[in-house]
Amino acid sequence: MSQIQNNSFYYFLCNPGSEKFLKEEIRLIYPELVFAYSTEGFVTFKETRPLGKTLRPVFCRHFGRFIKRGSLEEVSAGIGSHLYYSLQGEIFKTHPYKNGDWVKEIIKVSETQYYLGEFKASLLTAPSAGGFSTATLPEIAPSRAYLKVIDGLNYMGVNLPANDYALEIGSSPGGATYALLEMGLRVEGIDPGEMSPVCLEHPKFIHHRQSIQDFHVSSLKDHVQWLYVDMNLPPEGSLREIEKVVDAIRPTLKGAFITLKMTKFELVSRVPMYLNIMGKMGLKVVMATQLPSHKQEFLVYAE
């Protein structure tokens, strides 16, 4: 028999390996929620008292609230239009939805266990079923960073106009650069590492083969609209290096996509501080989330 749940249970979909980050984030920031169950990429919590703040952890792609669980036949009976997918990213059924819609979804957790839940579509929830990527990696793309660009734009609902100017810090070997160039942007990359020929030979790409620490940011004024940052540094290091860049390009900046690496488990407690630091740079943080193409890292989109 299916087991009826009330609306005090929430489920979260995260990238495999990020469950521990999510549990710690919930413990620190949402003490009203108590851990209930987890399997790879899927964690549930029970609300023990009313939430005192908007629910949206950083270390998840998507979340909703339980209705019931059971067999596929039990949870799907009479529910009408719905999404249906597995934790492995198999999309069995989907349909368009817009912000403000209440959307029901069936999640295949195992061969015998299915969850029926619902969520209110908004920027806080995934734009596609389960928050799984709808992008494919072209063979010519220099790295999987290509997917981070596509997934980030899809999640945030942002369009980058052709011929806008993007600055990428940490551009080697060129996966993200290639994605931006394919969309028609002009791209300036800063990285001491080698770039793929597919980027170097593109007429809209300029490579500064040096570290951001050695780069003269005064040359960036008056032309950069979009900032991409993905450096192999701890979050504090990345934020310290981009502060001077943001100061230089703030008058023309439309948006920033900043990837921060979770190099240590202990950094979970510092995430609110990182977002606060960006605010002090003059950036308005719109969303901080994991993308399906992420590993132990997360994206901050700010304007």
C-alpha positions as a printed NumPy array, in Angstrom:
array([[  0.   ,   0.   ,   0.   ],
       [  1.149,   3.558,  -0.641],
       [  2.137,   5.619,   2.375],
       [  0.493,   9.024,   2.645],
       [  2.758,  11.884,   3.687],
       [  1.779,  15.357,   4.827],
       [  3.365,  18.53 ,   3.496],
       [  5.93 ,  18.67 ,   6.291],
       [  8.298,  16.375,   4.362],
       [ 10.634,  17.817,   1.738],
       [ 12.867,  16.099,  -0.809],
       [ 16.004,  17.485,  -2.44 ],
       [ 17.832,  16.334,  -5.565],
       [ 21.567,  16.932,  -5.497],
       [ 24.587,  15.74 ,  -7.437],
       [ 26.008,  12.394,  -6.268],
       [ 28.71 ,  13.109,  -3.694],
       [ 27.085,  16.337,  -2.493],
       [ 24.703,  14.708,  -0.023],
       [ 27.031,  15.472,   2.886],
       [ 27.223,  19.154,   1.906],
       [ 23.439,  19.377,   1.688],
       [ 22.885,  17.7  ,   5.059],
       [ 25.334,  20.043,   6.751],
       [ 23.843,  23.112,   5.076],
       [ 20.35 ,  22.135,   6.225],
       [ 21.627,  21.512,   9.758],
       [ 23.265,  24.931,   9.932],
       [ 20.755,  27.139,   8.137],
       [ 17.416,  25.346,   8.346],
       [ 17.27 ,  23.835,  11.861],
       [ 13.501,  23.442,  11.45 ],
       [ 14.239,  20.479,   9.148],
       [ 15.399,  17.116,  10.498],
       [ 17.092,  14.522,   8.295],
       [ 14.831,  11.617,   7.348],
       [ 16.31 ,   9.543,   4.495],
       [ 18.934,   9.616,   1.768],
       [ 20.193,   7.657,  -1.173],
       [ 22.616,   8.76 ,  -3.862],
       [ 21.477,  12.119,  -5.21 ],
       [ 18.294,  12.228,  -3.105],
       [ 17.818,  13.477,   0.471],
       [ 14.651,  13.995,   2.502],
       [ 13.894,  16.012,   5.642],
       [ 10.916,  16.446,   7.962],
       [  9.755,  19.88 ,   9.023],
       [  9.488,  19.84 ,  12.815],
       [  8.316,  23.453,  13.107],
       [  7.383,  26.129,  10.549],
       [ 10.267,  27.353,   8.436],
       [ 11.311,  30.865,   9.358],
       [ 12.909,  31.671,   6.026],
       [ 12.653,  30.965,   2.302],
       [ 13.756,  27.416,   1.549],
       [ 16.488,  27.113,  -1.064],
       [ 19.712,  25.319,  -0.102],
       [ 22.762,  25.885,  -2.292],
       [ 23.734,  22.217,  -2.523],
       [ 20.764,  20.939,  -4.471],
       [ 19.483,  21.261,  -8.026],
       [ 15.815,  20.948,  -7.203],
       [ 13.414,  20.362,  -4.318],
       [  9.748,  19.778,  -3.566],
       [  7.395,  18.496,  -0.933],
       [  6.072,  14.963,  -0.518],
       [  2.558,  13.846,  -1.252],
       [  3.011,  10.062,  -0.975],
       [  5.241,   7.14 ,  -1.849],
       [  4.62 ,   3.598,  -3.039],
       [  4.538,   1.617,  -6.286],
       [  4.271,   3.415,  -9.62 ],
       [  0.626,   2.398,  -9.919],
       [ -0.168,   3.713,  -6.436],
       [  1.48 ,   7.114,  -6.765],
       [  0.308,   7.804, -10.324],
       [ -3.376,   6.997,  -9.846],
       [ -5.529,   9.959, -10.829],
       [ -2.87 ,  12.678, -10.575],
       [ -3.252,  14.077, -14.1  ],
       [ -0.424,  15.962, -15.802],
       [  2.963,  15.339, -14.156],
       [  6.709,  14.938, -14.601],
       [  8.195,  11.458, -14.257],
       [ 11.909,  10.716, -14.015],
       [ 14.49 ,   8.56 , -12.249],
       [ 17.356,   9.575,  -9.991],
       [ 19.711,   8.467, -12.769],
       [ 18.369,  11.147, -15.097],
       [ 16.011,   9.044, -17.208],
       [ 13.173,  11.362, -18.222],
       [ 10.053,   9.276, -18.837],
       [  7.49 ,  12.075, -18.964],
       [  7.702,  15.856, -19.007],
       [  5.684,  18.902, -20.028],
       [  6.231,  22.674, -20.183],
       [  5.536,  24.729, -17.072],
       [  5.958,  28.361, -16.134],
       [  6.782,  30.257, -12.964],
       [  3.877,  30.21 , -10.554],
       [  2.58 ,  26.788, -11.652],
       [  2.217,  23.992,  -9.122],
       [  3.799,  20.947, -10.755],
       [  3.404,  17.336,  -9.676],
       [  6.238,  14.888, -10.271],
       [  6.938,  11.188,  -9.814],
       [ 10.499,  10.263,  -8.899],
       [ 11.704,   6.705,  -9.433],
       [ 13.976,   6.12 ,  -6.437],
       [ 14.397,   2.353,  -6.968],
       [ 12.756,  -0.448,  -8.944],
       [ 10.051,  -0.73 ,  -6.301],
       [  9.94 ,   2.71 ,  -4.668],
       [  8.397,   5.792,  -6.23 ],
       [  7.754,   9.208,  -4.701],
       [  4.984,  11.584,  -5.679],
       [  5.751,  15.208,  -4.886],
       [  4.974,  18.711,  -6.003],
       [  6.716,  22.062,  -6.289],
       [  5.847,  25.625,  -7.189],
       [  7.798,  26.524, -10.313],
       [ 10.079,  29.524,  -9.813],
       [ 13.718,  30.519, -10.045],
       [ 14.186,  28.476,  -6.875],
       [ 13.217,  25.215,  -8.59 ],
       [ 14.677,  23.467, -11.616],
       [ 13.711,  24.569, -15.141],
       [ 13.739,  20.935, -16.343],
       [ 12.64 ,  17.627, -14.849],
       [ 14.75 ,  16.831, -11.788],
       [ 17.165,  19.612, -12.642],
       [ 18.935,  17.268, -15.053],
       [ 20.84 ,  18.785, -17.961],
       [ 19.174,  19.084, -21.334],
       [ 22.522,  19.936, -22.976],
       [ 24.839,  17.628, -24.891],
       [ 28.612,  17.976, -25.049],
       [ 29.888,  18.474, -28.621],
       [ 32.883,  16.34 , -29.557],
       [ 34.799,  19.466, -30.524],
       [ 34.313,  21.13 , -27.114],
       [ 37.687,  21.318, -25.289],
       [ 36.221,  20.323, -21.895],
       [ 33.039,  19.681, -19.923],
       [ 33.076,  23.314, -18.804],
       [ 31.001,  23.8  , -21.961],
       [ 28.082,  22.213, -20.078],
       [ 28.504,  24.541, -17.104],
       [ 27.817,  27.513, -19.378],
       [ 24.764,  25.966, -21.036],
       [ 23.338,  24.588, -17.789],
       [ 23.892,  27.892, -15.985],
       [ 22.115,  29.925, -18.648],
       [ 19.221,  27.466, -18.782],
       [ 18.839,  27.425, -15.012],
       [ 18.928,  31.187, -14.633],
       [ 16.868,  31.875, -17.733],
       [ 19.497,  34.295, -19.038],
       [ 20.139,  35.09 , -22.704],
       [ 23.537,  36.412, -23.78 ],
       [ 23.165,  38.668, -26.841],
       [ 25.515,  37.975, -29.742],
       [ 28.48 ,  40.365, -29.829],
       [ 28.274,  41.105, -26.116],
       [ 31.672,  40.923, -24.439],
       [ 32.472,  38.169, -21.928],
       [ 35.513,  37.957, -19.681],
       [ 36.48 ,  34.489, -18.502],
       [ 38.907,  34.035, -15.621],
       [ 40.259,  30.492, -15.573],
       [ 39.564,  29.822, -19.236],
       [ 41.951,  26.934, -20.035],
       [ 41.506,  24.63 , -21.91 ],
       [ 38.453,  26.366, -23.341],
       [ 35.214,  24.451, -22.783],
       [ 33.326,  27.467, -21.462],
       [ 35.04 ,  29.786, -23.937],
       [ 33.915,  27.586, -26.811],
       [ 30.31 ,  27.674, -25.606],
       [ 30.361,  31.464, -25.404],
       [ 31.976,  31.825, -28.819],
       [ 29.371,  29.489, -30.333],
       [ 26.678,  31.854, -29.049],
       [ 28.331,  34.72 , -30.912],
       [ 29.949,  36.489, -27.974],
       [ 33.339,  38.147, -28.008],
       [ 35.459,  36.519, -25.333],
       [ 38.586,  37.533, -23.461],
       [ 40.2  ,  34.711, -21.478],
       [ 42.722,  34.992, -18.642],
       [ 44.634,  31.821, -17.771],
       [ 48.323,  30.809, -17.728],
       [ 47.37 ,  27.411, -19.169],
       [ 47.135,  26.476, -22.825],
       [ 43.928,  27.064, -24.751],
       [ 42.514,  24.717, -27.354],
       [ 43.175,  25.686, -30.988],
       [ 39.401,  25.768, -31.59 ],
       [ 39.356,  28.832, -29.332],
       [ 42.741,  30.367, -30.217],
       [ 41.897,  30.353, -33.914],
       [ 38.521,  32.028, -33.412],
       [ 38.46 ,  35.696, -34.515],
       [ 36.354,  36.747, -31.515],
       [ 38.729,  35.356, -28.861],
       [ 41.668,  37.003, -27.098],
       [ 43.85 ,  34.999, -24.707],
       [ 45.925,  36.575, -21.953],
       [ 48.273,  33.754, -21.021],
       [ 48.953,  34.888, -17.48 ],
       [ 47.441,  34.546, -14.05 ],
       [ 44.766,  36.935, -12.854],
       [ 47.198,  37.992, -10.125],
       [ 49.538,  39.399, -12.815],
       [ 46.835,  40.846, -15.067],
       [ 46.315,  44.624, -15.283],
       [ 42.568,  45.009, -14.758],
       [ 42.58 ,  48.644, -15.898],
       [ 42.442,  47.363, -19.496],
       [ 38.978,  45.886, -18.843],
       [ 37.079,  49.111, -18.325],
       [ 34.138,  50.08 , -20.528],
       [ 33.586,  46.867, -22.485],
       [ 32.879,  43.755, -20.351],
       [ 29.2  ,  42.783, -19.991],
       [ 29.486,  39.22 , -18.694],
       [ 31.922,  37.741, -16.197],
       [ 32.717,  34.022, -15.959],
       [ 34.951,  32.744, -13.175],
       [ 36.038,  29.123, -12.658],
       [ 39.44 ,  28.94 , -10.968],
       [ 41.133,  26.051,  -9.2  ],
       [ 41.335,  27.965,  -5.936],
       [ 39.493,  27.786,  -2.624],
       [ 36.489,  30.156,  -2.543],
       [ 38.337,  32.812,  -0.549],
       [ 41.106,  32.853,  -3.147],
       [ 38.696,  33.168,  -6.056],
       [ 36.745,  35.978,  -4.401],
       [ 39.888,  37.865,  -3.474],
       [ 41.131,  37.8  ,  -7.064],
       [ 37.869,  38.833,  -8.695],
       [ 37.148,  41.738,  -6.344],
       [ 39.472,  44.061,  -8.255],
       [ 38.013,  42.835, -11.547],
       [ 34.425,  43.526, -10.473],
       [ 35.454,  46.981,  -9.31 ],
       [ 36.858,  47.723, -12.777],
       [ 33.965,  46.358, -14.863],
       [ 30.988,  47.177, -12.593],
       [ 29.71 ,  50.111, -14.742],
       [ 29.157,  47.869, -17.786],
       [ 28.568,  44.484, -16.098],
       [ 25.227,  42.791, -16.813],
       [ 25.805,  39.511, -14.999],
       [ 28.425,  37.271, -13.39 ],
       [ 28.592,  33.479, -13.317],
       [ 31.013,  32.553, -10.548],
       [ 31.913,  28.938,  -9.758],
       [ 33.25 ,  28.29 ,  -6.267],
       [ 35.067,  25.053,  -5.394],
       [ 34.249,  23.182,  -2.198],
       [ 37.817,  22.139,  -1.465],
       [ 36.952,  21.134,   2.124],
       [ 33.805,  19.947,   3.861],
       [ 34.242,  22.629,   6.522],
       [ 33.629,  25.358,   3.933],
       [ 29.872,  24.676,   3.978],
       [ 29.525,  26.921,   7.02 ],
       [ 31.2  ,  29.779,   5.129],
       [ 28.853,  29.845,   2.129],
       [ 26.66 ,  32.676,   3.541],
       [ 29.848,  34.667,   4.103],
       [ 30.9  ,  34.149,   0.467],
       [ 27.549,  35.466,  -0.756],
       [ 27.854,  38.431,   1.59 ],
       [ 31.313,  39.221,   0.203],
       [ 29.855,  39.391,  -3.301],
       [ 27.202,  41.798,  -2.048],
       [ 29.917,  44.054,  -0.69 ],
       [ 31.474,  44.056,  -4.184],
       [ 28.286,  45.702,  -5.437],
       [ 26.844,  42.499,  -6.894],
       [ 23.271,  41.4  ,  -6.254],
       [ 23.25 ,  37.625,  -5.752],
       [ 20.286,  36.217,  -7.674],
       [ 20.887,  32.517,  -7.093],
       [ 23.453,  30.111,  -5.686],
       [ 22.988,  26.508,  -6.755],
       [ 24.596,  23.332,  -7.975],
       [ 24.249,  22.608, -11.669],
       [ 23.952,  19.061, -13.047],
       [ 27.414,  19.49 , -14.626],
       [ 29.034,  20.349, -11.282],
       [ 31.096,  18.127,  -9.02 ],
       [ 32.204,  19.5  ,  -5.627],
       [ 31.422,  23.102,  -6.535],
       [ 28.505,  25.453,  -6.969],
       [ 27.473,  28.416,  -9.097],
       [ 26.668,  31.92 ,  -7.936],
       [ 24.803,  34.063, -10.462],
       [ 24.894,  37.753,  -9.638],
       [ 23.992,  40.99 , -11.386]])
